[in-house]
Amino acid sequence: MTARNLMNPELVTLRPTDTVATAATHILKHHLRHLAVVD
């Protein structure tokens, strides 16, 4: 098994200026446990 088999090709990210409400929306919509914040 490789990382490719485990990865999600549709990465969801946030910007530092996004709100907590935006983060919550992504978490609920995509059934996520973690979000990357990318500057």
TORKOL-390946 format. One record per residue (C-alpha): residue in three letters; z, y negated, x. Coordinates in Angstrom, 2 decimals, padded with zeros to 5 digits. Last residue first. Example, Ala and Ser with C-alpha at 12.3 -4.5 7.8 and 13.67 -1.06 7.14 Angstrom:
rec code:ser up:007.14 north:001.06 east:013.67 $
rec code:ala up:007.80 north:004.50 east:012.30 $
This chain:
rec code:asp up:004.04 north:-031.19 east:-001.21 $
rec code:val up:004.31 north:-027.69 east:-002.65 $
rec code:val up:007.22 north:-026.48 east:-004.76 $
rec code:ala up:006.88 north:-022.71 east:-005.18 $
rec code:leu up:008.22 north:-021.23 east:-008.40 $
rec code:his up:010.46 north:-018.21 east:-008.83 $
rec code:arg up:011.45 north:-015.91 east:-011.73 $
rec code:leu up:008.18 north:-016.17 east:-013.62 $
rec code:his up:007.15 north:-015.02 east:-017.11 $
rec code:his up:003.94 north:-017.14 east:-016.97 $
rec code:lys up:004.56 north:-019.32 east:-020.03 $
rec code:leu up:008.36 north:-019.31 east:-019.73 $
rec code:ile up:008.50 north:-020.18 east:-016.04 $
rec code:his up:005.63 north:-022.66 east:-016.34 $
rec code:thr up:007.31 north:-024.50 east:-019.21 $
rec code:ala up:010.65 north:-024.50 east:-017.40 $
rec code:ala up:009.05 north:-026.07 east:-014.33 $
rec code:thr up:007.43 north:-028.77 east:-016.47 $
rec code:ala up:010.78 north:-029.47 east:-018.14 $
rec code:val up:012.41 north:-029.69 east:-014.71 $
rec code:thr up:009.99 north:-032.49 east:-013.97 $
rec code:asp up:007.14 north:-032.54 east:-011.47 $
rec code:thr up:007.40 north:-035.08 east:-008.62 $
rec code:pro up:008.03 north:-032.49 east:-005.91 $
rec code:arg up:004.78 north:-030.78 east:-006.96 $
rec code:leu up:004.89 north:-027.40 east:-008.67 $
rec code:thr up:003.07 north:-024.17 east:-007.95 $
rec code:val up:001.70 north:-021.21 east:-009.91 $
rec code:leu up:-000.18 north:-018.66 east:-007.80 $
rec code:glu up:-002.93 north:-016.83 east:-009.65 $
rec code:pro up:-003.79 north:-014.13 east:-007.09 $
rec code:asn up:-000.48 north:-012.34 east:-007.74 $
rec code:met up:000.29 north:-010.17 east:-004.75 $
rec code:leu up:001.45 north:-006.56 east:-004.72 $
rec code:asn up:-001.78 north:-004.70 east:-004.02 $
rec code:arg up:-002.91 north:-007.40 east:-001.57 $
rec code:ala up:000.35 north:-006.99 east:000.33 $
rec code:thr up:-000.83 north:-003.49 east:001.25 $
rec code:met up:000.00 north:000.00 east:000.00 $
